Amino acid sequence: MTLPELKEHIARKQSELEKAGKYAENRLASMPRGSLYIRKEKGSLRYYNHDAAEGTYRYLDSRSTAEIRLLEEKNYLGKLIRTINEEKSKLEKVRSILVKTEAWETVFFGIREEKRHLIEPVEFVERRTGKKEMDAWNAIPKRKNSFETPNRTMNGEYVKSKSELIIADRLKAAGVPYHYEAKSALADVGFGEIMVWHPDFMALNVRTGKQYIWEHFGRMDDPQYFGESQFKLNLYAQNGYFVGDNLIITMESSQTPLNTEYVESLIKRFLL
């Protein structure tokens, strides 16, 4: 299990414990006063409701079966809540340790953005992708851009938008190999056609050897562009690319610009 997967597992477990704890506490609040006390007399069991505050024992006869069950459930719920709280405390300690182990990753991004291009960040990634795989990756056909824009990446390529520049430079800073608008082919199953495609980015997780496509949708408040984006996502799905698996997407509109922290979190989640 990778570090991001472990963190996700812990977060999911914490959420489950939180829900179970709240349910148990709400259920416990409706229980009768007292606790169940059982004493064996003349070979048979006798049940009592013990009120510790009053110091009394009230005998529960055969007509009190419902109360007996509730008092025993009350005992169970009390033990369950204590166990849940202990488990939550242990998980929180583990989570805090995992956060501290990632502190080194924040050093580079803590430097002012206009200064980062002056630094070659240290990579701590254990690369399991061999030379053969990297040679094949580097041989992927790339589009030769004939245009120049104000948006030049740390790799020296020109990209079409500031948001693409942010993504490219975050990938570079994290030590993630990528291709910008690499040549690809996708099948349109509905029309039985093979289409030449140039996804915004193709990125490689060198630890696992898994390849990802990263598409940035930059004008989501434009109805025509929104429709084209839906077509792209459907086409990717037909070709085995699914969001959250091997397809990463980011979006923005005129009202909600690209969030750089979100870009960095996606890189950590899928590509490191």
C-alpha positions in Angstrom: 0.0 0.0 0.0 1.4 3.4 -1.0 1.6 6.4 1.3 -1.4 8.1 -0.4 -3.4 4.9 -0.3 -2.6 4.4 3.4 -3.7 8.0 4.2 -6.9 7.5 2.2 -7.5 4.2 4.1 -7.0 5.9 7.5 -9.3 8.8 6.5 -12.0 6.3 5.4 -11.6 4.3 8.7 -11.8 7.6 10.7 -15.0 8.5 9.0 -16.6 5.0 9.6 -15.6 5.2 13.3 -17.1 8.7 13.6 -20.4 7.6 12.2 -20.5 4.4 14.3 -19.7 6.5 17.4 -22.4 9.0 16.8 -25.0 6.3 16.2 -23.9 4.5 19.5 -24.1 7.7 21.5 -27.5 8.6 20.2 -28.7 5.1 20.9 -27.2 5.2 24.4 -29.0 8.4 25.2 -32.4 6.6 24.9 -31.4 3.7 27.3 -33.1 3.4 30.7 -31.3 4.5 33.9 -29.2 2.0 35.7 -27.1 -1.1 34.7 -27.8 -4.8 34.6 -26.7 -6.8 37.6 -26.9 -10.6 37.4 -26.7 -12.9 40.5 -26.9 -16.7 40.6 -29.3 -17.9 43.3 -30.2 -21.6 43.9 -29.0 -22.6 40.4 -30.9 -19.9 38.5 -30.1 -16.4 37.3 -31.7 -13.4 38.9 -31.6 -10.0 37.1 -31.5 -6.6 38.8 -31.4 -3.0 37.7 -28.5 -1.5 39.7 -28.7 2.3 40.2 -25.2 3.2 41.3 -26.2 6.8 42.2 -29.0 5.6 44.6 -27.2 2.5 45.6 -30.3 0.4 45.0 -31.0 -3.0 43.3 -34.4 -3.4 41.7 -35.4 -7.0 40.9 -36.5 -7.7 37.3 -38.9 -10.5 36.9 -40.0 -12.4 33.8 -42.2 -9.4 32.8 -39.1 -7.2 32.5 -37.5 -9.0 29.5 -37.4 -5.8 27.4 -35.7 -3.8 30.1 -33.2 -6.6 30.7 -32.3 -6.5 27.0 -32.0 -2.8 26.9 -29.7 -2.7 30.0 -27.4 -5.3 28.4 -27.4 -3.3 25.2 -26.5 -0.2 27.2 -23.5 -2.0 28.6 -22.5 -3.1 25.1 -22.8 0.4 23.7 -20.7 1.9 26.5 -17.9 -0.6 25.8 -18.3 0.1 22.0 -18.0 3.9 22.5 -14.9 3.5 24.6 -13.3 1.2 22.0 -14.2 3.5 19.2 -12.6 6.5 20.9 -9.4 4.5 21.6 -9.3 3.5 17.9 -9.8 7.0 16.8 -7.0 8.2 19.0 -4.6 5.6 17.6 -5.5 6.5 14.0 -5.0 10.2 14.6 -1.5 9.5 16.0 -0.7 7.5 12.9 -2.2 10.2 10.6 -0.1 12.9 12.3 3.1 10.8 11.8 2.3 10.3 8.1 1.8 14.1 7.7 5.2 14.7 9.2 6.8 12.2 6.9 5.7 14.3 3.9 7.1 17.6 5.3 10.1 17.4 3.0 7.7 17.6 0.0 6.5 21.0 1.1 9.9 22.7 1.2 10.1 23.4 -2.6 6.5 24.6 -2.9 7.1 26.9 0.2 9.6 28.9 -1.9 8.1 31.9 -3.8 6.8 30.8 -7.2 9.0 33.3 -9.2 12.1 31.8 -7.6 11.4 28.1 -8.1 12.8 28.0 -11.6 16.2 28.7 -10.1 16.2 25.5 -8.2 16.5 21.8 -9.3 14.4 20.1 -6.6 15.8 16.9 -5.0 13.8 13.8 -5.9 13.1 11.2 -3.3 11.1 9.0 -5.6 12.3 5.4 -5.7 12.2 4.8 -9.4 11.1 1.3 -10.4 10.7 2.1 -14.1 13.8 0.6 -15.8 15.8 2.0 -18.7 13.8 0.0 -21.3 10.5 1.5 -20.1 11.9 5.0 -19.9 13.3 4.7 -23.5 9.9 3.6 -24.7 8.3 6.5 -22.8 10.7 9.0 -24.3 10.1 7.6 -27.8 6.4 8.6 -27.6 5.8 11.0 -30.6 5.4 14.6 -29.6 3.7 17.4 -31.3 6.2 20.0 -32.5 4.6 23.3 -31.6 5.1 26.0 -34.2 3.8 28.7 -31.9 5.3 30.8 -29.1 3.3 32.1 -26.2 4.2 34.0 -23.0 3.7 30.6 -21.2 7.1 28.9 -21.4 7.6 25.9 -19.0 10.6 24.9 -16.9 11.2 22.3 -19.6 11.4 25.1 -22.2 8.2 24.2 -24.2 5.5 26.7 -25.0 2.0 25.9 -23.7 -1.3 27.5 -24.6 -2.4 28.8 -21.2 -1.2 29.9 -17.8 -3.0 27.0 -16.3 -1.2 24.5 -18.5 2.0 26.2 -17.5 1.2 25.7 -13.8 0.5 22.0 -14.3 3.7 21.5 -16.4 5.9 23.2 -13.9 4.3 21.4 -10.9 5.0 18.1 -12.7 8.6 19.1 -13.4 9.1 20.3 -9.8 7.9 16.9 -8.5 10.2 15.0 -10.8 7.3 13.5 -12.8 8.1 12.8 -16.5 5.5 14.2 -18.8 4.8 14.9 -22.5 2.8 17.9 -23.6 0.3 17.3 -26.4 1.9 13.9 -27.3 0.5 12.2 -30.4 -2.1 9.5 -29.5 -4.9 7.6 -31.2 -8.4 7.0 -29.8 -11.1 4.9 -31.3 -14.6 6.4 -31.6 -16.7 3.3 -31.2 -19.9 4.9 -32.2 -18.6 5.9 -35.6 -16.0 3.2 -36.0 -13.2 5.7 -36.6 -9.7 6.1 -35.3 -8.9 9.6 -34.3 -5.5 11.3 -33.9 -5.5 12.8 -30.4 -3.2 15.2 -28.5 -4.0 15.1 -24.8 -2.8 18.1 -22.8 -0.4 15.9 -20.9 0.8 12.3 -20.6 2.5 11.7 -17.3 4.4 8.7 -15.9 4.5 7.4 -12.4 8.1 6.2 -12.3 7.5 4.3 -9.1 4.8 2.1 -10.5 5.4 2.5 -14.2 1.7 3.5 -14.7 0.9 6.1 -17.4 -1.7 8.7 -17.0 -3.5 11.2 -19.3 -4.1 14.6 -17.8 -6.7 16.9 -19.4 -7.3 20.4 -18.3 -10.7 21.9 -19.2 -10.3 25.6 -19.0 -13.5 27.2 -20.2 -16.2 25.3 -18.4 -18.6 28.2 -18.4 -18.7 28.2 -22.2 -21.6 25.9 -23.3 -20.0 24.8 -26.5 -16.7 24.1 -24.8 -18.6 22.2 -22.0 -20.2 20.0 -24.6 -16.8 19.3 -26.3 -15.4 18.4 -22.9 -18.2 15.8 -22.4 -17.4 14.3 -25.8 -13.7 14.0 -24.8 -14.5 12.3 -21.5 -16.9 9.8 -23.3 -14.2 9.1 -25.9 -11.6 8.5 -23.2 -14.0 6.1 -21.4 -14.5 4.1 -24.7 -10.8 3.7 -24.8 -10.3 2.5 -21.2 -9.4 5.9 -19.6 -11.4 6.6 -16.5 -11.3 9.5 -14.1 -9.7 8.5 -10.8 -7.9 5.5 -12.5 -5.6 6.5 -15.4 -7.2 9.8 -16.3 -6.7 13.0 -14.4 -8.8 16.0 -15.0 -8.7 19.6 -13.8 -11.3 22.3 -14.6 -11.8 26.0 -14.3 -14.1 28.8 -15.4 -14.0 32.5 -15.4 -15.4 32.4 -11.8 -13.2 29.6 -10.5 -9.6 29.6 -11.6 -7.3 26.7 -11.3 -6.3 25.9 -7.8 -2.6 25.2 -7.6 -2.9 23.3 -4.3 -5.3 21.0 -5.9 -2.9 20.4 -8.8 -0.2 19.5 -6.3 -2.5 17.1 -4.4 -3.4 15.3 -7.7 0.3 14.9 -8.4 1.0 13.4 -4.9 -2.1 11.1 -5.2 -1.4 9.6 -8.6 2.1 10.3 -9.8 4.5 10.0 -6.8 
